[in-house]
Amino acid sequence: MSTKVAIITDVHGNTPALKAVLEDIDSQSNVEHIYCLGDMVAIGPDTDEVLAALFSREDVSMITGNHEDAVLAIFQGQEPASRGEESAHHEWIVQHTDKMFLHKLLDLPRSLKVKHEGKSLLLVHYHLDSTGNFLPIDRDPSSEKLDTIYNGNQAEMVCFGHHHPVHFFETADRTYLNPGSLGCCDRPVARYAVLDIDSTGITVEMKEIPYDNRQFLLSYEKLEVPARELILKVFHGNQHMSIMSDQES
């Protein structure tokens, strides 16, 4: 007997990417649950649409990420966690998000511990320190570093996101997986992973789902999304420039 679950993370307000992944998951009748590892909001402008799609499903469990932290701080009238252009972007997200969804985000946990077929999984947006705050991004992660962070933890697999590239490490202690950002990529693909879990272990299948991102990328300018030039360059590899060039030719 085995159980299949999907791991998604860092949707970042990208509706067409999320839709493509959910359609792919739904085409596999044996995927029993979807775990979403935070940063559903911001960077992309489609926060309402993304949260509506995720909250409407009974087979999705979500946790919060650093962009939820930033948006919710503004929503609650607290000191913004971001500065400058980033803060203006988060303010814009709050202004353009249904407050019902923001209240729902307040109720989400920081992490999840789940068990399937006797195998224990720890789900976090990113590695946490002893006070529950996210550690700085390690841009050169290794199995040794991860084993040090999770020394003594009983989970047989740790799933995380936050850093958008794909990471996959297997050690004597456990498996570490970051399937890569679903909504941010320099190519028109949406990334996620499927875990096939049975009593003998966990098999990981990395997935890249092609989708049409043209209108999504062009929407940044139409909606006048704050920090759009930086976002389109850093998180989408300036793909919009070739799209605009094609339209002009």
QUIDA-V943881 format. One record per residue. N is the residue number from 1. RES is the residue in three letters. SS is DSSP state (~ for helix, > for strand, _ for the rest). PHI is phi as a letter, one per 40 degrees, with the letter a starting at -180 (* if undefined). PSI is psi in whole degrees, 0 to 359 (* if undefined). Layout:
N | RES | SS | PHI | PSI
N | RES | SS | PHI | PSI
//
This chain:
1 | MET | _ | * | 140
2 | SER | > | a | 163
3 | THR | > | b | 136
4 | LYS | > | b | 132
5 | VAL | > | b | 154
6 | ALA | > | b | 142
7 | ILE | > | b | 119
8 | ILE | > | b | 153
9 | THR | _ | a | 156
10 | ASP | _ | f | 57
11 | VAL | _ | c | 323
12 | HIS | _ | f | 55
13 | GLY | _ | f | 32
14 | ASN | _ | b | 93
15 | THR | ~ | c | 310
16 | PRO | ~ | c | 326
17 | ALA | ~ | c | 315
18 | LEU | ~ | c | 317
19 | LYS | ~ | d | 317
20 | ALA | ~ | c | 319
21 | VAL | ~ | c | 316
22 | LEU | ~ | c | 322
23 | GLU | ~ | c | 322
24 | ASP | ~ | c | 318
25 | ILE | ~ | c | 315
26 | ASP | ~ | c | 337
27 | SER | _ | c | 346
28 | GLN | _ | b | 98
29 | SER | _ | c | 347
30 | ASN | _ | c | 7
31 | VAL | > | c | 113
32 | GLU | > | c | 332
33 | HIS | > | a | 155
34 | ILE | > | b | 128
35 | TYR | > | b | 124
36 | CYS | > | b | 120
37 | LEU | _ | c | 34
38 | GLY | _ | g | 174
39 | ASP | _ | f | 51
40 | MET | _ | c | 334
41 | VAL | _ | b | 165
42 | ALA | _ | g | 173
43 | ILE | _ | g | 301
44 | GLY | _ | c | 156
45 | PRO | _ | c | 355
46 | ASP | _ | c | 42
47 | THR | ~ | d | 313
48 | ASP | ~ | d | 314
49 | GLU | ~ | c | 319
50 | VAL | ~ | c | 311
51 | LEU | ~ | c | 325
52 | ALA | ~ | c | 316
53 | ALA | ~ | c | 319
54 | LEU | ~ | c | 315
55 | PHE | ~ | c | 340
56 | SER | _ | c | 347
57 | ARG | _ | c | 144
58 | GLU | _ | c | 354
59 | ASP | _ | b | 21
60 | VAL | > | b | 131
61 | SER | > | b | 134
62 | MET | > | b | 153
63 | ILE | > | b | 168
64 | THR | _ | c | 152
65 | GLY | _ | b | 188
66 | ASN | ~ | c | 330
67 | HIS | ~ | c | 327
68 | GLU | ~ | c | 318
69 | ASP | ~ | d | 313
70 | ALA | ~ | c | 316
71 | VAL | ~ | c | 318
72 | LEU | ~ | c | 329
73 | ALA | ~ | c | 315
74 | ILE | ~ | c | 316
75 | PHE | ~ | d | 324
76 | GLN | _ | c | 5
77 | GLY | _ | g | 23
78 | GLN | _ | c | 172
79 | GLU | _ | c | 124
80 | PRO | _ | d | 139
81 | ALA | _ | c | 346
82 | SER | _ | b | 168
83 | ARG | _ | b | 160
84 | GLY | ~ | f | 226
85 | GLU | ~ | d | 322
86 | GLU | ~ | c | 318
87 | SER | ~ | c | 318
88 | ALA | ~ | c | 322
89 | HIS | ~ | c | 314
90 | HIS | ~ | c | 324
91 | GLU | ~ | c | 317
92 | TRP | ~ | c | 319
93 | ILE | ~ | c | 315
94 | VAL | ~ | c | 316
95 | GLN | ~ | c | 332
96 | HIS | _ | b | 17
97 | THR | _ | b | 135
98 | ASP | _ | d | 126
99 | LYS | ~ | c | 336
100 | MET | ~ | d | 319
101 | PHE | ~ | c | 323
102 | LEU | ~ | c | 321
103 | HIS | ~ | c | 322
104 | LYS | ~ | c | 322
105 | LEU | ~ | c | 327
106 | LEU | ~ | c | 335
107 | ASP | _ | c | 357
108 | LEU | _ | c | 148
109 | PRO | > | c | 168
110 | ARG | _ | c | 331
111 | SER | > | a | 166
112 | LEU | > | b | 140
113 | LYS | > | b | 120
114 | VAL | > | b | 162
115 | LYS | > | b | 131
116 | HIS | > | b | 131
117 | GLU | _ | f | 37
118 | GLY | _ | g | 359
119 | LYS | > | b | 132
120 | SER | > | c | 135
121 | LEU | > | b | 138
122 | LEU | > | b | 127
123 | LEU | > | b | 120
124 | VAL | > | b | 157
125 | HIS | _ | c | 317
126 | TYR | _ | a | 171
127 | HIS | _ | c | 138
128 | LEU | > | b | 146
129 | ASP | _ | c | 185
130 | SER | _ | c | 343
131 | THR | _ | c | 3
132 | GLY | _ | g | 12
133 | ASN | _ | c | 152
134 | PHE | > | c | 136
135 | LEU | _ | c | 157
136 | PRO | _ | c | 148
137 | ILE | _ | c | 129
138 | ASP | _ | c | 109
139 | ARG | _ | c | 359
140 | ASP | _ | b | 63
141 | PRO | _ | c | 158
142 | SER | _ | a | 162
143 | SER | ~ | c | 323
144 | GLU | ~ | c | 316
145 | LYS | ~ | c | 318
146 | LEU | ~ | c | 320
147 | ASP | ~ | c | 327
148 | THR | ~ | c | 316
149 | ILE | ~ | c | 319
150 | TYR | _ | b | 21
151 | ASN | _ | d | 124
152 | GLY | _ | g | 347
153 | ASN | _ | c | 139
154 | GLN | _ | c | 355
155 | ALA | _ | c | 140
156 | GLU | _ | c | 347
157 | MET | > | a | 137
158 | VAL | > | b | 124
159 | CYS | > | b | 134
160 | PHE | _ | a | 173
161 | GLY | _ | b | 231
162 | HIS | _ | g | 300
163 | HIS | _ | c | 119
164 | HIS | _ | c | 335
165 | PRO | _ | c | 162
166 | VAL | _ | c | 137
167 | HIS | > | b | 138
168 | PHE | > | a | 117
169 | PHE | > | b | 139
170 | GLU | > | b | 127
171 | THR | _ | b | 179
172 | ALA | _ | c | 335
173 | ASP | _ | c | 318
174 | ARG | _ | a | 177
175 | THR | > | b | 141
176 | TYR | > | b | 131
177 | LEU | > | b | 128
178 | ASN | > | b | 110
179 | PRO | _ | c | 358
180 | GLY | _ | g | 155
181 | SER | _ | c | 131
182 | LEU | _ | c | 319
183 | GLY | _ | b | 353
184 | CYS | _ | b | 117
185 | CYS | _ | a | 151
186 | ASP | _ | c | 11
187 | ARG | _ | b | 158
188 | PRO | _ | c | 63
189 | VAL | > | b | 148
190 | ALA | > | b | 127
191 | ARG | > | b | 145
192 | TYR | > | a | 181
193 | ALA | > | b | 151
194 | VAL | > | b | 129
195 | LEU | > | b | 129
196 | ASP | > | b | 109
197 | ILE | > | b | 127
198 | ASP | > | b | 185
199 | SER | _ | c | 342
200 | THR | _ | c | 343
201 | GLY | > | i | 193
202 | ILE | > | b | 122
203 | THR | > | b | 133
204 | VAL | > | b | 129
205 | GLU | > | b | 115
206 | MET | > | c | 137
207 | LYS | > | b | 141
208 | GLU | > | b | 116
209 | ILE | > | b | 118
210 | PRO | > | c | 146
211 | TYR | _ | a | 163
212 | ASP | _ | c | 109
213 | ASN | _ | b | 9
214 | ARG | ~ | c | 307
215 | GLN | ~ | c | 326
216 | PHE | ~ | c | 312
217 | LEU | ~ | c | 323
218 | LEU | ~ | c | 340
219 | SER | ~ | c | 338
220 | TYR | ~ | d | 315
221 | GLU | ~ | c | 318
222 | LYS | ~ | d | 321
223 | LEU | ~ | c | 355
224 | GLU | _ | f | 51
225 | VAL | _ | c | 125
226 | PRO | _ | d | 143
227 | ALA | _ | g | 22
228 | ARG | ~ | c | 324
229 | GLU | ~ | c | 315
230 | LEU | ~ | c | 315
231 | ILE | ~ | c | 313
232 | LEU | ~ | c | 328
233 | LYS | ~ | c | 308
234 | VAL | ~ | c | 319
235 | PHE | _ | b | 346
236 | HIS | _ | b | 11
237 | GLY | _ | f | 28
238 | ASN | _ | f | 33
239 | GLN | ~ | c | 333
240 | HIS | ~ | c | 335
241 | MET | ~ | c | 320
242 | SER | ~ | c | 328
243 | ILE | ~ | c | 315
244 | MET | ~ | c | 322
245 | SER | ~ | c | 319
246 | ASP | ~ | c | 321
247 | GLN | ~ | c | 329
248 | GLU | ~ | c | 338
249 | SER | _ | c | *
//
